[in-house]
Amino acid sequence: MAEQVRYVTLVCDDVPQNVVLHEAGPRLLEVAKILRAETGAGLWRAKQAVTGPPPVLLFECVEERAAHRQADRLRAAGATVTVEPWQRRRPGPTGAVQAVRTPERAAHAPNGHGSSRVADTGPPASSPTAARRPPAGA
């Protein structure tokens, strides 16, 4: 007797989104004020984010409704922004951003567990910092 196979498609309403600033437009201060109100950051920090080289990741991994609301407020101030699906990323060895290892590539990792990271054990024992460090368990 043949077994019947069923396929199921899962749909998630709360897909995390990123809000990316491509151009601040002519009203930099308006965009910085909106960014400040949304994030709670200081005006100087918001202005630095707005005047930085594009693209600037303003909001990461926020729910879709909030991302669109924030993007609409920024667009009303004259900014050019996009809402993109969130992807988990981690810093690479040279500072570049690389995608996180997927289960399909896990077998190819040096340690076989999907991650090639080694636990940070601190400075080597011969360093001057190690001499000032208290012994473990003290």
C-alpha positions as CSV (number, residue, x, y, z in Angstrom):
1,M,0.0,0.0,0.0
2,A,1.4,3.4,-1.1
3,E,1.8,6.0,1.6
4,Q,0.2,9.4,0.8
5,V,2.6,12.3,1.1
6,R,1.2,15.7,2.2
7,Y,3.1,19.0,1.7
8,V,2.4,21.9,4.0
9,T,3.4,25.5,3.4
10,L,3.9,27.6,6.6
11,V,3.0,31.2,6.4
12,C,4.2,33.6,9.1
13,D,2.6,37.0,9.4
14,D,5.3,38.5,11.5
15,V,8.3,38.4,9.1
16,P,11.1,40.5,10.6
17,Q,12.1,43.5,8.4
18,N,15.0,45.9,8.0
19,V,14.5,49.6,7.3
20,V,17.4,50.8,5.1
21,L,18.1,54.5,4.4
22,H,19.4,55.2,0.9
23,E,19.2,59.0,0.8
24,A,18.3,61.5,3.5
25,G,17.0,64.0,1.0
26,P,17.1,67.8,1.4
27,R,15.7,68.0,4.9
28,L,18.4,66.2,6.9
29,L,17.4,67.6,10.3
30,E,13.7,66.5,9.8
31,V,14.8,63.0,9.1
32,A,17.3,63.0,12.0
33,K,14.5,64.2,14.4
34,I,12.2,61.4,13.2
35,L,15.0,58.9,13.7
36,R,15.6,60.3,17.1
37,A,11.9,60.0,18.1
38,E,11.8,56.4,16.9
39,T,15.0,55.2,18.5
40,G,15.4,57.4,21.5
41,A,19.0,58.2,20.4
42,G,20.4,61.6,20.9
43,L,20.2,64.2,18.1
44,W,23.9,64.0,17.4
45,R,23.8,60.2,17.0
46,A,20.7,60.4,14.7
47,K,22.3,63.1,12.6
48,Q,25.5,60.9,12.2
49,A,23.3,58.0,11.0
50,V,21.5,60.2,8.5
51,T,24.6,61.8,7.1
52,G,26.6,58.6,7.0
53,P,27.5,57.0,3.6
54,P,24.5,55.1,2.2
55,P,23.0,52.6,2.6
56,V,22.5,52.9,6.4
57,L,20.7,50.2,8.3
58,L,18.3,52.2,10.6
59,F,16.1,49.4,12.1
60,E,16.9,45.7,12.1
61,C,14.6,42.8,12.7
62,V,11.4,44.7,13.5
63,E,7.9,43.5,12.7
64,E,6.5,44.3,9.3
65,R,3.9,46.8,10.4
66,A,6.3,48.8,12.5
67,A,8.9,48.8,9.7
68,H,6.4,50.2,7.2
69,R,5.2,52.8,9.8
70,Q,8.8,54.0,10.4
71,A,9.5,54.0,6.6
72,D,6.4,56.1,5.9
73,R,7.4,58.7,8.5
74,L,10.9,58.9,7.1
75,R,9.5,59.2,3.5
76,A,7.2,62.0,4.6
77,A,10.3,63.9,5.7
78,G,11.9,63.4,2.3
79,A,14.1,60.4,2.8
80,T,14.5,57.5,0.4
81,V,14.1,54.3,2.4
82,T,13.4,50.7,1.7
83,V,11.9,47.9,3.8
84,E,13.7,44.6,3.2
85,P,13.3,41.1,4.7
86,W,15.7,40.5,7.6
87,Q,18.6,38.1,7.2
88,R,20.8,37.0,10.0
89,R,24.3,38.1,9.5
90,R,27.6,38.0,11.4
91,P,30.9,39.8,10.9
92,G,33.5,38.1,8.8
93,P,37.2,37.8,9.5
94,T,38.0,41.0,7.7
95,G,35.1,43.1,9.0
96,A,33.0,42.2,6.0
97,V,29.5,40.9,6.7
98,Q,28.8,37.2,5.8
99,A,25.7,35.2,5.9
100,V,25.4,32.8,8.9
101,R,26.1,29.2,8.2
102,T,23.0,27.2,7.2
103,P,22.3,23.6,8.3
104,E,23.1,22.4,4.7
105,R,26.7,23.8,5.1
106,A,27.1,22.6,8.6
107,A,28.9,19.4,7.5
108,H,31.5,21.5,5.8
109,A,32.5,23.5,8.9
110,P,35.9,22.8,10.4
111,N,34.4,21.5,13.6
112,G,31.4,19.7,12.0
113,H,28.8,21.5,14.1
114,G,27.9,24.3,11.7
115,S,30.1,26.9,13.4
116,S,33.8,27.5,13.0
117,R,34.0,29.9,16.0
118,V,36.3,29.0,18.9
119,A,35.4,30.0,22.4
120,D,37.3,33.1,23.5
121,T,39.6,32.2,26.3
122,G,41.1,35.6,26.8
123,P,44.6,36.7,26.3
124,P,47.5,34.2,26.0
125,A,49.1,33.3,29.3
126,S,52.3,35.0,28.3
127,S,50.7,38.4,27.8
128,P,51.0,41.3,30.3
129,T,47.3,41.3,30.8
130,A,47.3,37.7,31.9
131,A,49.7,38.5,34.6
132,R,47.3,41.0,36.1
133,R,44.3,38.8,35.8
134,P,43.1,37.1,39.1
135,P,43.3,33.3,39.0
136,A,40.1,31.4,38.0
137,G,37.8,30.7,40.9
138,A,39.2,33.5,43.1
